[in-house]
């Protein structure tokens, strides 16, 4: 949350900038590895997503609890 506040306010934080660069490097590395896996036809990726009532209830309950906590 603090990170988002700093970004939204246009402030700079050297520690967060370093962490962002490290995170981006990790994401880039993961993307490169996943491309190699796809090129080798070795994929364990989700091809389709099906909405279930269980996950819909979970999401709605989580959202309501978060909002109630925020209001307190």
C-alpha positions in Angstrom: 0.0 0.0 0.0 2.8 2.4 0.8 4.5 1.6 -2.5 1.3 2.5 -4.4 0.9 5.7 -2.3 4.5 6.8 -3.2 3.9 6.0 -6.9 0.5 7.9 -7.0 1.9 10.9 -5.2 4.8 11.1 -7.7 7.4 10.7 -4.9 10.6 8.8 -5.3 12.1 6.3 -3.0 15.5 4.8 -3.9 14.8 1.6 -2.0 11.6 1.0 -3.9 13.2 1.9 -7.2 15.9 -0.8 -6.6 13.2 -3.3 -5.5 11.2 -2.5 -8.6 14.2 -3.1 -10.9 14.9 -6.4 -9.2 11.3 -7.4 -9.5 11.2 -6.5 -13.2 14.4 -8.5 -13.8 12.9 -11.5 -12.1 9.7 -11.2 -14.2 11.8 -10.8 -17.4 13.7 -14.0 -16.5 10.5 -15.9 -15.8 9.0 -14.8 -19.1 12.1 -15.8 -21.0 12.0 -19.3 -19.3 8.3 -19.7 -20.0 8.9 -18.8 -23.7 11.6 -21.5 -23.9 9.3 -24.1 -22.4 6.5 -23.2 -24.8 9.0 -23.4 -27.7 10.0 -26.9 -26.5 6.3 -27.9 -26.3 6.6 -28.6 -22.6 3.7 -26.6 -21.3 1.9 -26.8 -18.0 -0.2 -23.6 -18.5 -3.8 -23.1 -17.9 -5.6 -23.2 -21.2 -9.2 -22.5 -20.1 -10.8 -21.0 -17.0 -14.2 -22.1 -15.8 -16.2 -20.0 -13.3 -17.5 -21.9 -10.4 -20.0 -21.0 -7.7 -17.5 -21.8 -5.0 -14.9 -19.3 -6.2 -17.5 -16.7 -6.8 -18.7 -17.0 -3.2 -15.1 -17.0 -2.0 -14.4 -13.8 -3.9 -17.6 -12.1 -2.8 -17.0 -13.0 0.8 -13.4 -11.9 0.8 -14.5 -8.6 -0.8 -17.2 -8.0 1.8 -14.9 -8.8 4.7 -12.2 -6.4 3.3 -14.8 -3.6 2.9 -16.2 -4.2 6.4 -12.6 -4.1 7.8 -11.9 -0.9 5.9 -15.1 0.7 7.3 -14.1 -0.1 10.9 
